[in-house]
């Protein structure tokens, strides 16, 4: 799941976020086959129809291609295009809330960037 993906998001969007994060981390590169719908559903304990809906978003967005009878494969340039889209999504949908929460808590930017995580 990508950072800041909320638990109240629809299940297919949370699954999509998991797959997107795997592509962005390089776990699935151009030409790699994604797990089958059934295999991924079993792995994450989701309904196969919900997984299919998540996968369909990648096909709709042009990040993967379906090879009939074979599976779904990551297209060349998908990681870069996905990274660009996810950056825009973050800046539009998440960053304003994060920024507002930082301001609400009175957190200092230097403290945030210098703070070590446990």
Buried (B, 14 or more C-beta within 10 A) or exposed (E): BBEBBEEEBEBBBBBBBBBBBBBBEEEBEEEBEBBBBEEBBEEBEBEBEBBBBBBBBBEEBEBBEBEEEEBBBBBEEBBEBBEEEBEEBBEEEBEEEEEEEEEEEEEEEEEEEEEEEE
